[in-house]
Amino acid sequence: MKKDRGITITNVNKQKQCDIHGVSNCGGVNRAERGWAGHFICGHRCLFRRNTLLTYNDIKIVVSSVGLMLMDYNERKFGTIGHNRHFETMAFHADKKDKKYYDADVSKQIEFDSDWCISEQDADDKANEMHEAVVLEISDKLLKGYKFDG
């Protein structure tokens, strides 16, 4: 186990797993927070990005939230990321061919019941709550045996 700046890196089931202080695993569903957009072609322009990899047995799911897409840096103008929304959360199966990062396979979207978009611009706090609600919903379903086979 290695500790660096509040992040603990452990080896779980022969896989590297990051546990960030204040963010816990959910009853056997391993959770890794990553620092890049998990979906959206303009994700690099979004000031709000969340990317959580959930691992349960052999199932890997990416929950991705993006928002506050910067259209003009100098004037701090923001654009919508879709029809009437400034934030969105989506979930996907991880790409089975990607053995290093387990990035999202955007062709394998996962449906969920939680809210997935926010129309207001000044809502990064609500976007965090939305992301966490989706992570919790999917984690609970995984623990109940749901496979998200589509």
GROMACS elastic network, one bead per residue, 0.5 to 0.9 nm:
[ bonds ]
;  ai    aj funct       b0    kb
    1     8     6  0.69966   500
    1     9     6  0.58470   500
    1    11     6  0.71486   500
    2     7     6  0.83634   500
    2     8     6  0.58848   500
    2     9     6  0.53350   500
    2    10     6  0.67923   500
    3     6     6  0.66551   500
    3     7     6  0.58005   500
    3     9     6  0.64109   500
    3    10     6  0.89119   500
    4     7     6  0.54050   500
    4     8     6  0.65826   500
    4     9     6  0.81905   500
    5     8     6  0.83795   500
    6    20     6  0.67538   500
    6    21     6  0.60008   500
    7    18     6  0.67932   500
    7    19     6  0.61083   500
    7    21     6  0.62889   500
    8    17     6  0.84116   500
    8    18     6  0.59403   500
    8    19     6  0.53431   500
    8    20     6  0.64226   500
    8    21     6  0.77864   500
    9    16     6  0.68023   500
    9    17     6  0.58392   500
    9    19     6  0.63949   500
    9    20     6  0.86460   500
   10    15     6  0.81973   500
   10    16     6  0.59962   500
   10    17     6  0.55707   500
   10    18     6  0.65931   500
   10    19     6  0.77596   500
   11    14     6  0.55729   500
   11    15     6  0.54068   500
   11    17     6  0.61607   500
   11    18     6  0.88440   500
   12    15     6  0.52372   500
   12    16     6  0.63779   500
   12    17     6  0.64125   500
   12    30     6  0.87348   500
   13    16     6  0.83636   500
   17    30     6  0.77762   500
   17    31     6  0.76513   500
   17    32     6  0.61594   500
   18    31     6  0.76685   500
   18    32     6  0.53771   500
   18    33     6  0.71407   500
   18    34     6  0.87993   500
   19    22     6  0.86120   500
   19    23     6  0.68556   500
   19    24     6  0.70589   500
   19    25     6  0.79825   500
   19    30     6  0.88167   500
   19    31     6  0.73510   500
   19    32     6  0.65282   500
   19    33     6  0.78944   500
   20    23     6  0.54543   500
   20    24     6  0.75761   500
   20    32     6  0.80697   500
   20    33     6  0.75845   500
   21    24     6  0.77351   500
   23    31     6  0.83843   500
   23    33     6  0.87690   500
   24    30     6  0.84423   500
   24    31     6  0.73936   500
   25    28     6  0.66571   500
   25    29     6  0.58770   500
   25    30     6  0.52322   500
   25    31     6  0.55344   500
   25    32     6  0.86979   500
   26    29     6  0.51705   500
   26    30     6  0.69313   500
   26    31     6  0.77812   500
   26   136     6  0.77823   500
   26   139     6  0.66264   500
   26   140     6  0.79449   500
   26   143     6  0.87885   500
   27    30     6  0.82963   500
   27   139     6  0.84809   500
   27   140     6  0.87332   500
   27   143     6  0.76381   500
   28    55     6  0.86978   500
   28    56     6  0.69293   500
   28    57     6  0.88617   500
   28   139     6  0.88785   500
   28   143     6  0.76203   500
   29    54     6  0.63782   500
   29    55     6  0.56631   500
   29    57     6  0.81857   500
   29   139     6  0.62476   500
   29   140     6  0.87423   500
   29   142     6  0.76603   500
   29   143     6  0.74044   500
   30    53     6  0.80041   500
   30    54     6  0.56599   500
   30    55     6  0.50294   500
   30    56     6  0.64343   500
   31    52     6  0.66487   500
   31    53     6  0.56957   500
   31    55     6  0.64900   500
   31   135     6  0.89994   500
   32    51     6  0.83862   500
   32    52     6  0.56080   500
   32    53     6  0.50826   500
   32    54     6  0.66624   500
   32    55     6  0.84194   500
   33    50     6  0.75908   500
   33    51     6  0.59947   500
   33    53     6  0.64982   500
   34    37     6  0.83653   500
   34    38     6  0.87015   500
   34    50     6  0.72168   500
   34    51     6  0.52672   500
   34    52     6  0.60808   500
   34    53     6  0.75610   500
   35    38     6  0.89962   500
   35    49     6  0.73718   500
   35    50     6  0.68941   500
   35    51     6  0.65952   500
   35    52     6  0.89248   500
   36    43     6  0.81451   500
   36    44     6  0.80634   500
   36    49     6  0.64343   500
   36    50     6  0.69552   500
   36    51     6  0.63089   500
   37    40     6  0.73122   500
   37    43     6  0.54397   500
   37    44     6  0.70618   500
   37    46     6  0.82837   500
   37    48     6  0.86024   500
   37    49     6  0.52846   500
   37    50     6  0.62590   500
   37    51     6  0.59195   500
   37    64     6  0.66249   500
   37    65     6  0.72319   500
   37    66     6  0.66405   500
   38    43     6  0.79084   500
   38    49     6  0.80592   500
   38    50     6  0.74201   500
   38    51     6  0.53293   500
   38    52     6  0.81892   500
   38    62     6  0.71338   500
   38    63     6  0.73533   500
   38    65     6  0.73750   500
   38    66     6  0.82539   500
   38    90     6  0.88019   500
   38    91     6  0.88957   500
   38   103     6  0.68010   500
   38   104     6  0.61906   500
   38   106     6  0.89558   500
   39    42     6  0.85692   500
   39    43     6  0.67231   500
   39    51     6  0.86412   500
   39    64     6  0.63181   500
   39    65     6  0.78605   500
   39    66     6  0.78632   500
   39    90     6  0.78660   500
   39    91     6  0.89278   500
   39   103     6  0.89623   500
   39   104     6  0.70889   500
   39   105     6  0.89544   500
   39   106     6  0.70845   500
   40    43     6  0.50958   500
   40    44     6  0.86036   500
   40    66     6  0.76667   500
   40    81     6  0.84706   500
   41    44     6  0.78006   500
   42    45     6  0.55366   500
   42    46     6  0.70158   500
   42    69     6  0.77140   500
   42    81     6  0.83234   500
   43    46     6  0.51800   500
   43    47     6  0.84684   500
   43    48     6  0.87733   500
   43    49     6  0.75364   500
   43    66     6  0.66487   500
   43    67     6  0.81259   500
   43    69     6  0.76876   500
   44    47     6  0.79866   500
   44    49     6  0.87807   500
   44    69     6  0.85235   500
   45    48     6  0.89783   500
   45    67     6  0.88925   500
   45    68     6  0.81753   500
   45    69     6  0.53648   500
   45    70     6  0.55202   500
   45    71     6  0.76814   500
   46    49     6  0.66175   500
   46    66     6  0.62967   500
   46    67     6  0.54009   500
   46    68     6  0.52451   500
   46    70     6  0.60087   500
   46    81     6  0.88581   500
   47    66     6  0.78730   500
   47    67     6  0.65455   500
   47    68     6  0.54298   500
   47    69     6  0.62968   500
   47    70     6  0.70257   500
   48    65     6  0.76333   500
   48    66     6  0.53847   500
   48    68     6  0.58465   500
   48    69     6  0.78805   500
   48    87     6  0.81627   500
   48   124     6  0.70680   500
   48   127     6  0.85464   500
   49    64     6  0.75282   500
   49    65     6  0.56947   500
   49    67     6  0.67225   500
   49    68     6  0.89270   500
   50    63     6  0.78285   500
   50    64     6  0.55598   500
   50    66     6  0.64930   500
   50    89     6  0.87792   500
   50   128     6  0.80909   500
   50   131     6  0.76009   500
   51    62     6  0.67561   500
   51    63     6  0.57975   500
   51    65     6  0.65279   500
   51    66     6  0.87186   500
   52    61     6  0.81525   500
   52    62     6  0.56201   500
   52    63     6  0.51318   500
   52    64     6  0.64517   500
   52    65     6  0.89084   500
   52   131     6  0.89385   500
   52   135     6  0.77650   500
   53    60     6  0.68010   500
   53    61     6  0.57410   500
   53    63     6  0.64888   500
   53    64     6  0.87476   500
   53    94     6  0.81528   500
   53   102     6  0.78165   500
   53   103     6  0.82737   500
   53   104     6  0.89155   500
   54    59     6  0.80111   500
   54    60     6  0.56157   500
   54    61     6  0.50882   500
   54    62     6  0.62496   500
   54    63     6  0.77088   500
   54   135     6  0.79018   500
   54   138     6  0.85471   500
   54   139     6  0.74599   500
   55    58     6  0.71426   500
   55    59     6  0.57369   500
   55    61     6  0.65519   500
   55    62     6  0.89122   500
   55   139     6  0.89652   500
   56    59     6  0.52414   500
   56    60     6  0.65663   500
   56    61     6  0.86822   500
   56   139     6  0.84061   500
   56   142     6  0.69693   500
   56   143     6  0.80369   500
   57    60     6  0.81943   500
   59    93     6  0.78698   500
   59    94     6  0.82794   500
   59   142     6  0.86027   500
   59   147     6  0.75609   500
   59   148     6  0.89214   500
   60    92     6  0.87424   500
   60    93     6  0.60541   500
   60    94     6  0.54250   500
   60    95     6  0.85230   500
   60    96     6  0.85933   500
   60   102     6  0.76155   500
   61    91     6  0.68884   500
   61    92     6  0.56839   500
   61    94     6  0.52979   500
   61   102     6  0.86291   500
   61   103     6  0.89082   500
   61   104     6  0.75230   500
   61   110     6  0.84819   500
   61   138     6  0.86211   500
   62    90     6  0.83234   500
   62    91     6  0.55378   500
   62    92     6  0.52804   500
   62    93     6  0.61368   500
   62    94     6  0.59539   500
   62   102     6  0.81688   500
   62   103     6  0.70759   500
   62   104     6  0.56898   500
   62   105     6  0.86309   500
   63    89     6  0.70940   500
   63    90     6  0.59233   500
   63    92     6  0.66480   500
   63    93     6  0.89142   500
   63   104     6  0.84160   500
   63   131     6  0.74931   500
   63   134     6  0.74127   500
   63   135     6  0.66617   500
   63   138     6  0.89353   500
   64    88     6  0.82481   500
   64    89     6  0.55413   500
   64    90     6  0.53876   500
   64    91     6  0.60706   500
   64    92     6  0.82515   500
   64   104     6  0.85843   500
   64   131     6  0.75675   500
   65    87     6  0.71104   500
   65    88     6  0.55347   500
   65    90     6  0.64331   500
   65    91     6  0.87220   500
   65   116     6  0.87230   500
   65   127     6  0.75904   500
   65   128     6  0.83330   500
   65   130     6  0.86069   500
   65   131     6  0.63330   500
   66    69     6  0.81003   500
   66    81     6  0.82532   500
   66    86     6  0.83114   500
   66    87     6  0.56295   500
   66    88     6  0.57212   500
   66    89     6  0.66914   500
   66    90     6  0.89609   500
   66   127     6  0.84365   500
   67    70     6  0.89583   500
   67    80     6  0.80314   500
   67    81     6  0.68313   500
   67    85     6  0.84652   500
   67    86     6  0.53212   500
   67    88     6  0.65039   500
   67    89     6  0.89811   500
   67   118     6  0.89716   500
   67   121     6  0.85082   500
   67   124     6  0.79231   500
   67   127     6  0.81185   500
   68    78     6  0.60845   500
   68    79     6  0.71484   500
   68    80     6  0.75271   500
   68    81     6  0.79223   500
   68    86     6  0.57596   500
   68    87     6  0.66732   500
   68   121     6  0.68412   500
   68   122     6  0.83977   500
   68   123     6  0.89985   500
   68   124     6  0.82177   500
   69    77     6  0.85048   500
   69    78     6  0.53902   500
   69    79     6  0.55058   500
   69    80     6  0.66850   500
   69    81     6  0.65983   500
   69    86     6  0.73512   500
   69    87     6  0.86673   500
   70    73     6  0.63201   500
   70    76     6  0.68064   500
   70    77     6  0.60506   500
   70    79     6  0.63916   500
   71    75     6  0.87547   500
   71    76     6  0.74614   500
   71    77     6  0.54708   500
   71    78     6  0.51539   500
   71    79     6  0.58086   500
   72    75     6  0.55919   500
   72    76     6  0.55864   500
   72    77     6  0.50794   500
   72    78     6  0.70691   500
   72    79     6  0.89845   500
   73    77     6  0.68375   500
   73    78     6  0.87487   500
   74    77     6  0.80297   500
   78    86     6  0.83648   500
   78   121     6  0.81501   500
   79    82     6  0.88524   500
   79    85     6  0.88758   500
   79    86     6  0.71384   500
   80    83     6  0.69487   500
   80    84     6  0.63640   500
   80    85     6  0.54069   500
   80    87     6  0.78885   500
   80   119     6  0.83467   500
   80   121     6  0.85972   500
   81    84     6  0.79538   500
   81    85     6  0.60646   500
   81    86     6  0.56069   500
   81    87     6  0.68718   500
   81    88     6  0.77959   500
   82    85     6  0.55859   500
   82    86     6  0.73789   500
   82    87     6  0.85716   500
   82    88     6  0.84910   500
   83    86     6  0.87701   500
   83   119     6  0.88401   500
   84   118     6  0.83578   500
   84   119     6  0.56440   500
   84   120     6  0.85849   500
   85    88     6  0.71763   500
   85   117     6  0.63021   500
   85   118     6  0.54658   500
   85   120     6  0.69647   500
   85   121     6  0.81000   500
   86   117     6  0.76239   500
   86   118     6  0.60297   500
   86   119     6  0.53371   500
   86   120     6  0.62597   500
   86   121     6  0.56133   500
   86   122     6  0.87738   500
   86   123     6  0.85545   500
   87   116     6  0.81956   500
   87   117     6  0.55110   500
   87   118     6  0.51522   500
   87   119     6  0.68882   500
   87   120     6  0.81034   500
   87   121     6  0.78806   500
   87   123     6  0.81701   500
   87   124     6  0.81050   500
   87   127     6  0.65907   500
   88   115     6  0.88927   500
   88   116     6  0.54405   500
   88   118     6  0.64799   500
   88   119     6  0.89765   500
   88   127     6  0.76760   500
   88   130     6  0.86597   500
   88   131     6  0.86980   500
   89   115     6  0.81535   500
   89   117     6  0.63693   500
   89   127     6  0.81550   500
   89   130     6  0.74071   500
   89   131     6  0.62898   500
   89   134     6  0.79274   500
   90   109     6  0.75100   500
   90   110     6  0.75884   500
   90   111     6  0.82122   500
   90   112     6  0.86950   500
   90   116     6  0.68282   500
   90   131     6  0.87668   500
   90   134     6  0.85287   500
   91   104     6  0.80955   500
   91   106     6  0.85168   500
   91   108     6  0.86459   500
   91   109     6  0.58534   500
   91   110     6  0.51966   500
   91   111     6  0.72001   500
   91   112     6  0.80725   500
   91   134     6  0.82854   500
   91   135     6  0.89904   500
   91   138     6  0.89764   500
   92    95     6  0.87783   500
   92   104     6  0.56291   500
   92   105     6  0.61333   500
   92   106     6  0.60739   500
   92   107     6  0.78616   500
   92   108     6  0.55026   500
   92   110     6  0.51027   500
   92   111     6  0.85457   500
   93    96     6  0.83440   500
   93   102     6  0.89752   500
   93   103     6  0.85712   500
   93   104     6  0.60082   500
   93   105     6  0.58285   500
   93   106     6  0.77259   500
   93   107     6  0.86036   500
   93   108     6  0.56728   500
   93   109     6  0.65881   500
   93   110     6  0.69544   500
   93   148     6  0.84117   500
   94    97     6  0.87338   500
   94    98     6  0.79080   500
   94   101     6  0.89589   500
   94   102     6  0.52577   500
   94   103     6  0.54152   500
   94   105     6  0.52878   500
   94   106     6  0.83976   500
   94   108     6  0.82206   500
   95    98     6  0.54128   500
   95    99     6  0.82130   500
   95   101     6  0.89319   500
   95   102     6  0.56804   500
   95   103     6  0.57876   500
   95   104     6  0.55553   500
   95   106     6  0.84238   500
   95   108     6  0.87490   500
   96    99     6  0.69526   500
   96   102     6  0.70285   500
   96   103     6  0.88111   500
   96   105     6  0.81528   500
   97   102     6  0.79729   500
   98   101     6  0.62089   500
   98   102     6  0.50859   500
   98   103     6  0.67312   500
   99   102     6  0.58794   500
   99   103     6  0.89632   500
  100   103     6  0.85266   500
  102   105     6  0.86711   500
  104   107     6  0.85770   500
  104   108     6  0.81841   500
  104   109     6  0.87979   500
  105   108     6  0.56226   500
  105   109     6  0.76379   500
  106   109     6  0.59840   500
  108   150     6  0.81359   500
  109   150     6  0.83436   500
  110   148     6  0.67050   500
  110   149     6  0.86445   500
  110   150     6  0.72022   500
  111   148     6  0.82220   500
  111   150     6  0.83335   500
  112   115     6  0.84015   500
  112   116     6  0.85868   500
  112   134     6  0.72282   500
  112   137     6  0.75280   500
  112   138     6  0.73840   500
  113   116     6  0.84640   500
  113   134     6  0.80962   500
  113   137     6  0.79479   500
  114   130     6  0.75884   500
  114   133     6  0.66015   500
  114   134     6  0.59018   500
  114   137     6  0.73909   500
  115   118     6  0.83341   500
  115   130     6  0.64348   500
  115   131     6  0.88775   500
  115   133     6  0.81257   500
  115   134     6  0.78336   500
  116   127     6  0.89030   500
  116   130     6  0.68380   500
  116   131     6  0.80852   500
  116   134     6  0.81030   500
  117   127     6  0.80879   500
  117   130     6  0.81076   500
  118   121     6  0.79684   500
  118   123     6  0.76122   500
  118   126     6  0.79874   500
  118   127     6  0.72277   500
  118   130     6  0.88165   500
  119   123     6  0.86562   500
  120   123     6  0.62000   500
  121   124     6  0.80282   500
  122   125     6  0.83685   500
  122   126     6  0.89285   500
  123   126     6  0.51580   500
  123   127     6  0.61607   500
  123   128     6  0.87204   500
  124   128     6  0.62047   500
  124   129     6  0.86677   500
  125   128     6  0.52331   500
  125   129     6  0.64879   500
  125   130     6  0.87231   500
  126   129     6  0.50123   500
  126   130     6  0.60667   500
  126   131     6  0.85867   500
  127   131     6  0.61098   500
  127   132     6  0.85722   500
  128   131     6  0.51195   500
  128   132     6  0.61914   500
  128   133     6  0.86100   500
  129   132     6  0.51001   500
  129   133     6  0.61089   500
  129   134     6  0.87358   500
  130   133     6  0.51362   500
  130   134     6  0.64330   500
  130   135     6  0.87712   500
  131   134     6  0.52935   500
  131   135     6  0.63017   500
  131   136     6  0.87093   500
  132   135     6  0.50059   500
  132   136     6  0.61004   500
  132   137     6  0.85437   500
  133   136     6  0.51302   500
  133   137     6  0.60882   500
  133   138     6  0.86393   500
  134   137     6  0.50405   500
  134   138     6  0.61036   500
  134   139     6  0.83817   500
  135   138     6  0.53841   500
  135   139     6  0.60025   500
  135   140     6  0.85531   500
  136   139     6  0.50467   500
  136   140     6  0.60203   500
  136   141     6  0.85506   500
  137   140     6  0.52399   500
  137   141     6  0.62613   500
  137   142     6  0.86941   500
  138   141     6  0.50827   500
  138   142     6  0.61354   500
  138   143     6  0.86713   500
  138   146     6  0.88046   500
  139   142     6  0.51033   500
  139   143     6  0.62775   500
  139   144     6  0.87067   500
  140   143     6  0.51854   500
  140   144     6  0.63421   500
  140   145     6  0.89154   500
  140   146     6  0.88428   500
  141   144     6  0.50243   500
  141   145     6  0.64688   500
  141   146     6  0.53012   500
  141   147     6  0.81848   500
  141   148     6  0.88340   500
  142   145     6  0.51835   500
  142   146     6  0.50289   500
  142   147     6  0.66093   500
  142   148     6  0.83405   500
  143   146     6  0.73378   500
  146   149     6  0.83425   500
  147   150     6  0.84571   500
